Amino acid sequence: MSPVITTEQLSLRPFRIEDAQRVSKHAGRPAIARMVQNVPCPYPQLAVEGWIMLHDSLRRRSQAFPFAVATDADGLVGAAGLHRTRGGWILGYWIGEPWQGRGYASEAAGALRDFAAGQLNLPVIGAEWFEDNPASGRVLEKAGFTPTGKTAERFSLGRRARARSVEMEWRSGAAH
């Protein structure tokens, strides 16, 4: 079980099966799914339920730490997580369209950065954003990530195509 991380505006908590309908509705929208790598468009509720059921196993094996991003007033507004890759750990997130522009993504990214450094003892965390989503780059900068100078072509399920992404990283002890 993942801990609950509380910030000024947010609660980052484990997903519950009853979150599936809301994740399907908001993450599966074209404007969101296009900007992340692993969310199809549309995102059927049954597929979301299967994804949520995998979470305990992923956490136990230290492969991923997915969190529902929620507010007291609105409930689930997005998702954020840390995912192990061959090259290290990657931070990812999305915030539903009705809640964008409120600082939730930056706050969630910063909270996960602190969780990764403090609870998982990770000295480096990677992140990527698609070039046509510069707002995501600003979110990562606010959370202390810096550009690596590298770009890559990544497949996006929501786009059903590859798109250029910009790589960033956070390093423990680096000036923020």
Secondary structure by P-SEA (a helix, b strand, c coil): ccccccccccccccccccaaaaaaaccccaaaaaacccccccccaaaaaaaaaaaaaaaaaccbbbbbbbccccccccccbbbbccccbbbbbcccccccccaaaaaaaaaaaaaaaccccccbbbbbbccccaaaaaaaaaaccccccbbbbbbbccccbbbbbbbbbccccccc
